[in-house]
Amino acid sequence: MSVRIAAIKEQAFAGLIISQLQEVGLNPIDISTSGHISLGGAEQYYYIAVVEEEAAKAKEALIDLGYEKYIIVR
């Protein structure tokens, strides 16, 4: 089962973060298969998701990479 760990407004930036998580040995779900929300008049977010077993490590990696403000799982 996957867990959403971060929400990013730009798809390219989400892809960059996914690449950085892969570089530290994590396996985030491909952004093209990860769901995103786009409703009329609402902001769009791309979600970075990992398997449950990697959620804590992914959160630590996001903090180490300076992306703490994008974390949605506390």
N, C-alpha and C positions, 0 to 999 in steps of 0.2 A: 504494500500500500504506500502511496506517495503522500508527502506533506508539503504544502506550500510554505516556503520560508521567507520569501521576499516578494515585494511588488514594485515593479519598475514601470515608468510611464513610456519609455522609449524602447522599441524592440531591439535596436542595435546595441543599446547600452545593456539591456538584459542579456543579449548574446555575449557581450564582452565579459560580463560577470560570470556567466556560465563557463566560458573558456578559462577564466582565472580559477574557478572552483575545480575544474578538471585538472589544471596544472598542479594543484595541491593534493591530487589523488582522490577527489570525490567524483561521483557519477550523477550529476544533475540530469533531470529529464530534458530531452531536446525541446527547445522553445516552440518548435513547430507542432509538437504534439501536446504541449502544455496549454491549458485553457487560458483565455483572456476575456475580459469583460469590456464590452463596448455598447453602451446604451445611448440612445438619442439624448444629447445634452449633457451626458455624464462623461467623466474622464475615463480614459482607457488605461488599463494596467496589464502588463505581462507578468506572469507569475513564474518565479523560479521554484522548482519543486525537486525534492530528493526522496529517496526511500526513507521510511521512518528511522531505520537504523543509522542513517547518516545525518539526521536532522541536527543533533547537538554539535557534531563536528562542522557541519556546514555553517551553522550560526557562528561558531567561533572563528571560522575562516572569513566570514563576511565582516566580522568585527576587526580582525587582523588586517583585512584589506581596506578598511576605512569605509565600509558600506553599512554601518550599523543603522543608519536612519531608514534603510529600506526593509529591515527585518520586520516581518509580521508575526512571527512565532516568538513568544517571549519565554 
